[in-house]
Amino acid sequence: MEPLSADVDRGFVVSEPVRRILHLDMDAFYASVEQRDDPSLRGRPLVVGGSPEGRGVVAAASYEARRFGIHSAMSSARAVRLCPDLVFVRPNFARYKAVSRQLRQILEDLTEVIEPLSLDEAYLDVTENHLGLPSGTEAAVYLRARVREELGLTCSVGVAPLKFVAKIASDWNKPDGLTVVRPDRVLEFIHPLPVRKLWGVGPATEKRLLAMGAHTVAQLSALPRSLLEERLGKHGAFLWGLSHGIDPREVRAHRERKSWSAERTFAEDIGDLALLDQIVAEQAERVGAGLRQGGRLGRTVQVKVRYDDFSTVTRAATLAEPTADTERIATEARALLRRTEAGERPVRLVGVGVAGLVDPSERPQLELPLGVSSTSGPSDETSSPGQEDR
């Protein structure tokens, strides 16, 4: 099926309550910032990540590198085997955060209804906007032009009346793409797609849907809602709604952070504990940089691990003193990782987070020994298989 691009849009001449929702996703953000700032890197296969001589991991890959099959979370050693001419650059999260702040200002010039998903990705509701632009397409064109002119980067934008459709659309024609799905063409757009494209469908849920004969969104929509509820609970009813073009979720404006975290799902399960240690350390670096940039300290360090059967566990410990120190977070995260079965069971996702954020001027409420929880002890939470994509 051909993408529905800007030239087929007619300005969203529709009546309320149809929304004009944008999903903006920067193209290969970390790698593109590095190539922008160093002209010698442009056009070359580039990886942002750790050294291939150690246990480095790919944090981001340029599009030139992706052509060799290189992707994030891949070991740097494997990446260089796929592309011997690969260029490695150490992450500079302070720089990426600064560019993200510039991007945020561009978005705020258009609307205040912004739901950030990461440094380089956000939903926007432009149904009503500061510039009085009458269509989602015009809003997207405006944003893409400003990002290119002011940041020297490219982004891909999806425009649709529903959040999940806008998200799919932004990935339709990357990089540097604009895809518009009009309200009257939503079902035409989504029905031929594989079910894994739906929001909330991960490998476990996809397997269960395929077993029910739902390979495409159209086939999913033909299943009785009662059957999906029986097999998948409330999530099944939600997916049935998506397959019929129903997504009640609104774009939620940014609220004050209660925590800061970074996590990654691997293309291939990892059983090497030393490699997971390296990934956790890099995630701790991102979390610590975010905390310092935001002027916050955190009391509780958390680690999340998802195994190859999609069961998920979290481990947490409250520190004696709140911190934003990268090494302090990394040390605690590695200790928490050893309270899981990582290294004994294959791991498909790992994440590091810090919660209990406070202003640096605030004093800790409790003075406890390192690693002792302020409740009944370090928390251990486990979720059953099948919960990963809710």
C-alpha positions as CSV (number, residue, x, y, z in Angstrom):
1,M,0.0,0.0,0.0
2,E,1.2,3.5,-0.8
3,P,2.0,5.9,2.1
4,L,-0.5,8.6,2.7
5,S,1.6,11.6,2.4
6,A,1.1,15.4,2.7
7,D,-0.1,15.8,-0.9
8,V,-3.2,13.8,-0.2
9,D,-4.2,15.8,2.9
10,R,-7.0,18.3,2.5
11,G,-6.4,20.3,5.7
12,F,-8.3,18.0,8.0
13,V,-11.6,19.6,7.2
14,V,-13.5,17.6,9.9
15,S,-15.6,18.5,12.8
16,E,-14.8,17.9,16.5
17,P,-14.2,15.8,18.4
18,V,-11.6,14.6,15.9
19,R,-8.1,15.7,17.0
20,R,-5.1,16.7,15.0
21,I,-2.3,14.7,16.6
22,L,1.4,14.7,15.6
23,H,4.1,12.3,16.5
24,L,7.5,13.7,16.0
25,D,10.6,11.5,16.0
26,M,14.1,12.8,15.4
27,D,16.1,10.8,12.9
28,A,19.0,8.8,14.4
29,F,19.2,11.5,17.0
30,Y,22.5,10.9,18.8
31,A,24.4,9.9,15.6
32,S,22.9,12.8,13.7
33,V,24.0,15.3,16.3
34,E,27.5,13.9,16.1
35,Q,27.6,14.1,12.3
36,R,26.2,17.7,12.4
37,D,28.9,18.8,14.8
38,D,31.7,17.1,13.0
39,P,31.5,17.4,9.2
40,S,34.2,14.7,8.8
41,L,31.6,12.1,10.1
42,R,28.9,12.9,7.6
43,G,28.0,10.2,5.2
44,R,30.1,7.6,7.2
45,P,28.8,4.6,9.1
46,L,28.8,5.9,12.7
47,V,28.0,4.3,16.0
48,V,27.5,6.2,19.3
49,G,28.6,3.8,22.0
50,G,31.4,2.0,23.8
51,S,34.6,0.8,22.3
52,P,34.7,-2.5,20.4
53,E,37.9,-3.3,22.2
54,G,36.1,-3.7,25.5
55,R,32.5,-4.6,26.2
56,G,31.0,-1.6,24.6
57,V,27.4,-1.5,23.4
58,V,25.9,0.5,20.5
59,A,23.7,3.3,21.9
60,A,22.7,4.6,18.5
61,A,23.7,4.0,14.8
62,S,23.6,6.3,11.9
63,Y,21.6,5.4,8.8
64,E,24.8,4.6,7.0
65,A,25.6,2.1,9.7
66,R,22.1,0.6,9.8
67,R,22.6,-0.5,6.2
68,F,25.1,-3.1,7.5
69,G,22.5,-4.5,10.0
70,I,23.9,-2.5,13.0
71,H,21.4,-1.5,15.6
72,S,21.2,-0.2,19.2
73,A,22.0,-2.6,22.0
74,M,24.2,-4.6,19.7
75,S,27.7,-5.3,21.1
76,S,30.3,-2.9,19.6
77,A,32.5,-5.9,18.8
78,R,29.8,-7.4,16.7
79,A,29.1,-4.1,15.0
80,V,32.7,-3.7,13.9
81,R,32.6,-7.2,12.5
82,L,29.6,-6.2,10.3
83,C,31.3,-3.0,9.2
84,P,35.1,-2.8,9.6
85,D,35.1,0.9,8.6
86,L,32.7,1.8,11.4
87,V,33.5,5.0,13.3
88,F,32.9,4.9,17.1
89,V,32.0,8.0,19.1
90,R,31.5,8.1,22.9
91,P,28.1,9.4,23.9
92,N,27.8,13.0,25.0
93,F,24.5,13.1,26.8
94,A,24.9,16.7,27.9
95,R,25.0,17.8,24.3
96,Y,22.0,15.6,23.3
97,K,20.1,17.1,26.3
98,A,20.9,20.6,25.2
99,V,19.7,19.9,21.6
100,S,16.5,18.4,23.1
101,R,15.9,21.6,25.0
102,Q,16.1,23.5,21.8
103,L,13.7,21.1,20.2
104,R,11.3,21.6,23.1
105,Q,11.3,25.3,22.6
106,I,10.3,24.9,18.9
107,L,7.5,22.6,19.9
108,E,6.3,25.0,22.6
109,D,6.1,27.8,20.1
110,L,3.4,25.8,18.4
111,T,1.5,24.2,21.3
112,E,1.6,23.6,25.0
113,V,-0.1,20.2,24.6
114,I,3.1,18.2,24.3
115,E,3.7,14.7,25.6
116,P,7.5,13.9,25.6
117,L,8.4,10.3,25.2
118,S,12.2,10.7,25.2
119,L,14.8,13.3,24.4
120,D,14.0,13.0,20.7
121,E,10.4,12.0,20.5
122,A,7.0,13.5,21.4
123,Y,3.3,13.6,20.7
124,L,1.7,17.0,20.1
125,D,-2.0,17.9,19.9
126,V,-2.3,20.8,17.4
127,T,-6.1,20.9,17.2
128,E,-5.7,24.4,18.7
129,N,-2.3,25.9,18.4
130,H,-0.5,29.2,19.0
131,L,-0.1,30.0,15.3
132,G,-3.6,29.3,14.3
133,L,-2.6,26.7,11.7
134,P,-5.8,25.1,10.4
135,S,-4.4,21.6,9.6
136,G,-2.2,19.0,11.1
137,T,-0.2,18.9,7.8
138,E,0.7,22.6,8.0
139,A,1.7,22.2,11.6
140,A,4.0,19.3,10.7
141,V,5.5,21.2,7.8
142,Y,6.2,24.2,10.1
143,L,7.9,22.0,12.7
144,R,10.1,20.1,10.2
145,A,11.3,23.3,8.6
146,R,12.2,24.9,12.0
147,V,14.0,21.7,13.1
148,R,16.0,21.7,9.9
149,E,16.8,25.4,9.9
150,E,17.5,25.9,13.6
151,L,18.9,22.6,14.7
152,G,20.5,21.4,11.4
153,L,18.8,18.0,11.9
154,T,15.9,16.2,10.3
155,C,12.8,14.6,11.9
156,S,10.0,12.4,10.7
157,V,6.4,13.3,11.6
158,G,3.2,11.4,11.5
159,V,-0.1,13.2,11.4
160,A,-3.4,11.5,12.3
161,P,-6.6,11.9,14.5
162,L,-5.4,9.1,16.8
163,K,-2.2,8.7,18.9
164,F,-1.3,5.2,17.8
165,V,-1.9,6.0,14.1
166,A,0.3,9.1,14.3
167,K,3.1,6.9,15.9
168,I,2.9,4.4,13.1
169,A,2.8,7.1,10.5
170,S,6.0,8.8,11.7
171,D,7.9,5.6,11.1
172,W,6.3,5.1,7.6
173,N,8.8,7.1,5.6
174,K,11.9,7.6,7.7
175,P,14.2,9.4,7.6
176,D,13.1,12.9,7.0
177,G,9.5,11.9,6.2
178,L,6.0,13.3,6.6
179,T,3.0,10.9,6.5
180,V,-0.5,12.1,6.9
181,V,-3.5,9.9,7.6
182,R,-6.8,11.6,7.2
183,P,-9.6,10.7,9.6
184,D,-11.6,9.0,6.8
185,R,-8.6,6.9,5.8
186,V,-7.6,5.5,9.2
187,L,-9.0,2.0,8.6
188,E,-7.6,1.9,5.1
189,F,-4.2,2.7,6.5
190,I,-4.1,0.3,9.5
191,H,-6.0,-2.7,8.3
192,P,-3.3,-4.2,6.0
193,L,-0.6,-3.8,8.7
194,P,0.7,-6.8,10.7
195,V,-0.7,-6.9,14.2
196,R,2.7,-6.2,15.7
197,K,2.4,-2.6,14.5
198,L,-0.4,-1.9,17.0
199,W,0.5,0.0,20.1
200,G,0.9,-2.5,23.0
201,V,1.6,-5.6,20.9
202,G,5.0,-7.1,21.8
203,P,6.3,-10.5,20.8
204,A,4.2,-12.4,23.5
205,T,1.0,-10.7,22.6
206,E,1.7,-11.1,18.9
207,K,2.2,-14.8,19.3
208,R,-1.2,-15.1,21.0
209,L,-2.9,-13.1,18.3
210,L,-1.4,-15.1,15.6
211,A,-2.6,-18.3,17.3
212,M,-6.1,-16.8,17.0
213,G,-5.7,-16.3,13.3
214,A,-5.1,-12.5,13.5
215,H,-2.0,-11.8,11.3
216,T,-3.2,-8.4,10.2
217,V,-5.1,-5.6,11.9
218,A,-8.1,-6.3,9.6
219,Q,-8.1,-10.0,10.8
220,L,-7.9,-8.8,14.4
221,S,-10.9,-6.4,13.8
222,A,-12.9,-9.4,12.6
223,L,-12.5,-11.3,15.9
224,P,-15.3,-11.0,18.5
225,R,-14.4,-8.5,21.2
226,S,-15.5,-11.1,23.8
227,L,-12.9,-13.6,22.5
228,L,-10.1,-11.0,22.8
229,E,-11.2,-10.1,26.3
230,E,-11.4,-13.7,27.3
231,R,-7.8,-14.4,26.0
232,L,-6.1,-11.1,26.8
233,G,-8.3,-9.4,29.4
234,K,-8.8,-5.6,29.2
235,H,-5.8,-5.4,26.9
236,G,-7.7,-7.5,24.4
237,A,-10.6,-5.1,24.4
238,F,-8.2,-2.2,24.0
239,L,-6.6,-3.8,21.0
240,W,-10.0,-4.6,19.5
241,G,-10.8,-0.9,19.7
242,L,-7.5,0.1,18.0
243,S,-8.3,-2.3,15.2
244,H,-11.6,-0.4,14.7
245,G,-9.9,3.0,14.7
246,I,-10.7,3.7,18.4
247,D,-8.0,5.2,20.6
248,P,-9.4,7.2,23.5
249,R,-5.9,8.2,24.8
250,E,-5.3,12.0,24.7
251,V,-2.0,13.7,24.4
252,R,-1.0,14.4,28.0
253,A,1.0,17.5,28.7
254,H,4.3,17.2,30.5
255,R,4.0,16.9,34.2
256,E,6.8,17.2,36.8
257,R,9.0,14.1,36.8
258,K,8.6,11.7,39.7
259,S,11.5,9.6,38.4
260,W,14.1,9.4,35.8
261,S,14.9,6.2,33.9
262,A,16.5,4.6,30.8
263,E,15.8,1.1,29.5
264,R,16.5,-0.9,26.3
265,T,14.9,-3.9,24.7
266,F,17.6,-6.0,22.9
267,A,17.2,-7.4,19.4
268,E,18.8,-10.6,20.7
269,D,18.7,-11.9,24.3
270,I,21.8,-11.4,26.4
271,G,23.1,-13.9,28.8
272,D,26.5,-12.3,29.5
273,L,26.4,-10.6,32.9
274,A,29.5,-8.5,32.2
275,L,27.9,-7.1,29.1
276,L,24.7,-6.3,31.0
277,D,26.9,-4.5,33.6
278,Q,28.2,-2.3,30.8
279,I,24.7,-1.6,29.6
280,V,23.6,-0.8,33.1
281,A,26.5,1.6,33.5
282,E,25.7,3.4,30.3
283,Q,22.1,3.7,31.4
284,A,23.2,5.1,34.8
285,E,25.2,7.7,32.9
286,R,22.1,8.8,31.0
287,V,20.0,8.9,34.2
288,G,22.6,10.8,36.2
289,A,23.0,13.3,33.4
290,G,19.3,13.8,33.2
291,L,19.1,14.3,37.0
292,R,21.9,16.9,37.0
293,Q,20.5,18.7,34.0
294,G,17.1,18.9,35.7
295,G,18.6,20.0,39.0
296,R,17.3,17.0,40.9
297,L,18.6,14.3,43.2
298,G,17.1,10.8,43.6
299,R,16.7,8.7,46.7
300,T,15.8,5.3,45.2
301,V,17.8,3.3,42.5
302,Q,15.8,0.8,40.6
303,V,16.7,-1.9,38.1
304,K,14.2,-3.6,35.7
305,V,15.0,-6.9,34.0
306,R,12.8,-8.8,31.5
307,Y,13.7,-12.4,30.7
308,D,13.4,-14.3,27.5
309,D,10.0,-15.6,28.6
310,F,8.8,-12.0,29.0
311,S,8.5,-12.3,32.8
312,T,9.7,-9.0,34.4
313,V,11.3,-8.3,37.8
314,T,12.3,-5.0,39.4
315,R,14.7,-4.5,42.2
316,A,15.1,-1.3,44.2
317,A,17.1,0.2,47.1
318,T,16.8,3.5,48.9
319,L,20.1,5.3,49.5
320,A,21.2,7.0,52.7
321,E,21.7,10.2,50.7
322,P,19.9,11.3,47.5
323,T,22.3,11.5,44.6
324,A,22.7,12.4,40.9
325,D,26.2,10.9,40.8
326,T,26.6,8.6,37.8
327,E,29.1,6.2,39.5
328,R,27.0,6.0,42.6
329,I,23.9,5.1,40.6
330,A,25.8,2.6,38.5
331,T,27.4,0.9,41.5
332,E,24.0,0.4,43.1
333,A,22.4,-0.7,39.8
334,R,25.0,-3.4,39.3
335,A,24.4,-4.6,42.8
336,L,20.7,-4.8,42.2
337,L,21.3,-6.6,38.9
338,R,22.9,-9.4,40.9
339,R,19.7,-9.8,42.9
340,T,18.1,-11.0,39.6
341,E,18.8,-14.0,37.5
342,A,20.7,-12.0,34.9
343,G,23.6,-14.0,33.8
344,E,21.8,-17.2,34.5
345,R,18.7,-16.6,32.3
346,P,18.7,-14.8,28.9
347,V,17.7,-11.2,29.3
348,R,15.7,-9.3,26.6
349,L,15.4,-5.9,28.4
350,V,17.2,-4.1,31.2
351,G,16.6,-0.7,32.6
352,V,17.9,1.7,35.3
353,G,15.8,4.3,37.1
354,V,16.0,6.7,40.0
355,A,12.9,7.7,41.9
356,G,12.1,9.8,44.9
357,L,13.3,12.9,43.3
358,V,14.1,15.9,45.5
359,D,15.5,19.4,45.1
360,P,19.2,19.5,46.1
361,S,18.3,22.0,48.9
362,E,16.1,19.4,50.5
363,R,17.6,17.2,53.2
364,P,16.9,13.4,53.3
365,Q,13.9,12.4,55.4
366,L,15.7,9.4,56.7
367,E,19.3,8.5,57.3
368,L,19.4,4.8,56.6
369,P,22.3,2.4,55.9
370,L,23.2,2.1,52.3
371,G,20.8,-0.2,50.4
372,V,18.1,-0.3,53.1
373,S,14.6,0.6,52.0
374,S,12.6,3.3,53.7
375,T,9.7,0.9,53.8
376,S,10.0,-2.7,54.7
377,G,13.3,-3.3,52.8
378,P,14.4,-3.3,49.2
379,S,11.4,-4.0,46.9
380,D,11.2,-7.0,44.7
381,E,8.4,-6.9,42.2
382,T,7.6,-9.6,39.6
383,S,5.1,-9.6,36.7
384,S,3.9,-12.6,34.9
385,P,4.7,-13.4,31.3
386,G,2.5,-11.5,28.8
387,Q,2.6,-8.3,30.7
388,E,5.4,-6.7,28.8
389,D,3.4,-4.8,26.2
390,R,0.6,-3.3,28.2
